[in-house]
Amino acid sequence: MNMPMFSDWITKKFLDWQAQLGERKTIEDFAAYLGISRPLLNMWMNGDKPRPGRQNIKMLVELYGLEVYDAVGEPRPNPYLHTINQVFERLSPERQRQLAEDAERYETENDNAKKTSRIRKTRPNQ
């Protein structure tokens, strides 16, 4: 499958943004909207810098969703993990610790349930 280049994708997002606003805007305005510098946006749009770095990918994902991964030619992360990561960052450190412990406990309980199920299947009927 032939994916569009990131420069084409970001240019389309600029045009879509202008259409959504109903007025012409400058690249400098769009860069400010994205929270990046105009020179960086120009490099993306011209293909001089073919893809954003990790932090900018993360920022773009917050604005445009997981389609950003398609535009940069990377596999999309698991959508459930993506949601968990977004929520996790907004939790207090205590709640983050509790969530991590709950995940570990869930994994352990799930592993134990699988082992019990296998044991039941392998035992002959008495």
ChimeraX attribute file (.defattr): number of C-alpha atoms within 10 A of each C-alpha:
attribute: neighborCount
match mode: 1-to-1
recipient: residues
	/A:1	3
	/A:2	4
	/A:3	10
	/A:4	12
	/A:5	17
	/A:6	23
	/A:7	22
	/A:8	15
	/A:9	19
	/A:10	19
	/A:11	17
	/A:12	13
	/A:13	14
	/A:14	19
	/A:15	16
	/A:16	12
	/A:17	16
	/A:18	16
	/A:19	12
	/A:20	9
	/A:21	10
	/A:22	9
	/A:23	8
	/A:24	11
	/A:25	14
	/A:26	11
	/A:27	18
	/A:28	15
	/A:29	15
	/A:30	19
	/A:31	17
	/A:32	13
	/A:33	11
	/A:34	15
	/A:35	13
	/A:36	14
	/A:37	15
	/A:38	17
	/A:39	12
	/A:40	14
	/A:41	24
	/A:42	17
	/A:43	15
	/A:44	21
	/A:45	22
	/A:46	15
	/A:47	14
	/A:48	12
	/A:49	15
	/A:50	14
	/A:51	19
	/A:52	17
	/A:53	11
	/A:54	9
	/A:55	9
	/A:56	14
	/A:57	16
	/A:58	16
	/A:59	17
	/A:60	19
	/A:61	14
	/A:62	12
	/A:63	11
	/A:64	11
	/A:65	12
	/A:66	19
	/A:67	15
	/A:68	22
	/A:69	17
	/A:70	15
	/A:71	18
	/A:72	19
	/A:73	14
	/A:74	10
	/A:75	12
	/A:76	12
	/A:77	10
	/A:78	10
	/A:79	10
	/A:80	9
	/A:81	10
	/A:82	14
	/A:83	10
	/A:84	11
	/A:85	11
	/A:86	12
	/A:87	11
	/A:88	16
	/A:89	10
	/A:90	10
	/A:91	12
	/A:92	10
	/A:93	11
	/A:94	9
	/A:95	12
	/A:96	15
	/A:97	13
	/A:98	12
	/A:99	14
	/A:100	13
	/A:101	12
	/A:102	12
	/A:103	12
	/A:104	12
	/A:105	12
	/A:106	12
	/A:107	12
	/A:108	12
	/A:109	12
	/A:110	12
	/A:111	12
	/A:112	12
	/A:113	12
	/A:114	12
	/A:115	12
	/A:116	11
	/A:117	11
	/A:118	11
	/A:119	11
	/A:120	11
	/A:121	10
	/A:122	8
	/A:123	8
	/A:124	7
	/A:125	6
	/A:126	3
